[in-house]
Structure formats: structure tokens, C-alpha cells
Amino acid sequence: MNIVIISDTHTDAITSLPNSIIAKIQEADKVIHAGDFISYNLYLQLKEKSKSLLAVKGNMDRHRKFSELPEYINTEIGGLGIGISHGAGTPHNIINRLLYLHPGAQIIIFGHLHNPFSKKISGIDFINPGSLSHNRTIKQKTYAVLNISDNNYHIRIKTLGD
């Protein structure tokens, strides 16, 4: 299973995203958006373009229509426990706050920081795909890919153009 993970898109329409990421979204078995769409229109367009979309609302998703999106998701994909949330507050102690929301998860996907991040901490893989509009520590626009096969998985942070 090929999963494209994005977050912090901060845009109003799918046409504002690079064509290369739109193609990857359409090809993926599943797309995960870890919040901060900004525009509900973008959420609807991603839902239409992807085969399957899992999404949470972020701290900037304030339109009343976003109330239908959960703040966090705990699910199973390909036999793996996966937690998805945007994250909130300061970067300090964010990992502990995520652990509290996603007990038992093997993989925790989050956004909010605008920094691409993939690291195993206490046996749990944390993935932050960065941003397709504004990363804070690097100039490139980033996303993540999670491939799952037979309860094994591989995570990659990718820059547009990879």
C-alpha cells in the first residue's frame, strides 16, 4: 500500500499545489492530510482526487465546515496502528502530547511544525511531512511516503522534484 502524507498546505485550492504532488495524490492508495488545509474547498478537492483520504483538522482550519473533521484519528492500516493529528502549541513536549492522543500506535503522523521529520522514539515512528507551502527550516516543499507491505513498512520524507 502506497500512502502519501501531506500537511500544512495553507492554500485555497488544489490548483495551487504543484502538479507533481497532485499526480502522486491521484496514484496513491491512500492520502493522509495532517491538518491546516486553510480552505474547506481544498479538503473537498483532495477528497475528490484521491482514492481514499484520511484527514484531521488543524489549528488554522477554523471554518465551521471543518467541524466534521476529527482533531485526531487512531486507526489501523495494513495491520499497523496509526495515529494522526495535527499537533498544537509549542514544539516543546509535542511528542509527549502526541503519545497521549495515540496510545498503542506504531506510527504517529502529525503536522503543525512545518518541519519534515521522521524519527523512531521509544519504538514508535513519528512522521511530520513538513509543508507543501512553507517549511520553516528548509527551502524545499516536502511530503512523506509510507509504504506498507505484509506488516512491514518504509517511511521516506521527500522533496518536490524527487
C-alpha positions in Angstrom: 0.0 0.0 0.0 1.3 3.4 -1.0 0.3 6.3 1.2 1.1 9.9 0.5 1.2 12.1 3.6 0.9 15.9 3.5 0.2 18.6 6.0 0.2 22.4 6.4 -0.8 23.0 2.8 -2.1 26.5 3.7 -3.8 27.1 0.4 -7.3 27.6 -1.0 -7.4 25.2 -4.0 -5.7 22.0 -5.3 -4.6 24.0 -8.3 -2.3 25.9 -6.0 -0.4 22.7 -5.3 2.4 21.6 -7.7 1.2 19.3 -10.5 3.7 16.6 -9.4 2.1 16.3 -6.0 -1.4 16.2 -7.5 -0.3 13.3 -9.7 1.2 11.4 -6.6 -2.1 12.1 -4.7 -4.1 10.5 -7.6 -1.8 7.5 -7.8 -1.7 6.7 -4.1 -3.8 4.0 -2.5 -4.4 6.5 0.4 -3.7 10.1 1.2 -3.3 11.4 4.7 -3.6 15.1 5.4 -2.5 16.1 8.9 -4.3 19.4 9.0 -4.1 23.1 8.2 -5.8 22.9 4.8 -6.9 26.5 5.5 -9.7 26.2 2.8 -12.5 23.7 3.1 -12.6 23.8 -0.7 -9.1 22.2 -0.8 -10.3 19.4 1.5 -13.2 18.7 -0.9 -10.9 18.7 -3.9 -8.4 16.4 -2.2 -11.3 14.0 -1.3 -12.4 14.0 -4.9 -8.9 13.5 -6.4 -7.7 10.8 -4.0 -8.8 7.1 -3.9 -9.1 7.4 -0.1 -8.5 10.4 2.1 -7.9 10.4 5.9 -7.8 13.9 7.3 -7.8 15.8 10.6 -8.4 19.5 11.2 -5.5 21.7 12.1 -5.4 24.8 14.3 -5.8 27.0 11.2 -8.9 25.1 9.9 -11.4 27.5 11.5 -14.2 27.5 9.0 -17.3 25.9 10.6 -17.4 23.2 7.9 -14.2 21.8 9.3 -16.2 20.7 12.4 -17.0 17.5 10.5 -13.2 16.6 10.6 -11.8 15.0 13.8 -9.0 16.5 15.7 -7.3 13.1 15.8 -7.7 9.6 14.4 -6.5 6.3 15.7 -6.8 3.6 13.1 -5.3 0.5 11.6 -3.8 0.5 8.1 -2.2 -2.6 6.7 -2.1 -4.2 10.2 -0.3 -1.3 11.8 -1.7 1.0 14.5 -1.5 4.6 13.1 -2.3 7.8 14.9 -3.0 11.0 13.0 -3.3 14.5 14.5 -2.2 18.0 13.6 -0.5 18.9 16.8 -0.9 22.2 18.7 1.0 24.6 20.9 4.8 25.0 21.1 7.2 22.4 19.7 8.4 21.8 23.3 7.0 18.5 24.5 4.9 17.9 21.4 6.0 14.2 21.3 4.5 13.6 24.7 1.3 15.3 23.8 1.0 13.1 20.7 1.7 9.9 22.7 -1.2 10.8 25.0 -3.6 11.1 22.0 -2.4 7.9 20.3 -1.8 5.2 22.8 -0.7 1.9 21.3 0.1 3.5 17.9 3.2 2.1 16.0 3.2 5.2 13.7 2.2 8.7 14.7 1.6 11.2 11.8 1.4 14.9 12.7 1.9 18.4 11.2 1.9 21.9 12.8 5.7 22.3 13.0 6.3 22.9 9.2 9.5 20.9 9.6 9.9 17.5 7.8 10.6 14.9 10.5 10.9 11.1 10.6 12.3 9.5 13.7 11.7 6.5 15.9 11.3 7.4 19.5 10.6 4.8 22.2 9.8 2.3 19.4 7.2 4.5 17.7 7.8 6.1 14.3 6.9 9.8 14.2 6.3 11.3 10.8 5.9 15.0 10.1 5.8 15.5 6.3 6.7 19.2 6.6 4.8 21.6 4.4 3.9 21.9 0.7 3.8 25.7 1.1 6.2 26.9 3.8 8.8 24.8 5.6 10.5 26.7 8.4 14.0 25.2 8.4 14.5 24.3 4.7 13.5 26.0 1.4 12.1 22.8 -0.3 8.5 21.8 -0.2 8.1 18.4 1.4 5.8 15.5 1.9 6.1 11.9 3.1 5.5 8.5 1.6 4.6 5.5 3.7 4.7 2.1 2.0 3.2 -0.9 3.8 3.5 -4.5 2.7 2.9 -7.6 4.8 3.1 -5.7 8.2 6.4 -4.2 7.1 6.7 -0.5 6.3 9.1 2.1 4.9 8.9 5.8 5.5 10.5 8.5 3.3 10.4 12.2 3.5 10.5 13.6 0.0 11.1 17.0 -1.5 9.1 18.1 -4.5 11.2 17.0 -7.5 12.2 13.6 -6.0 
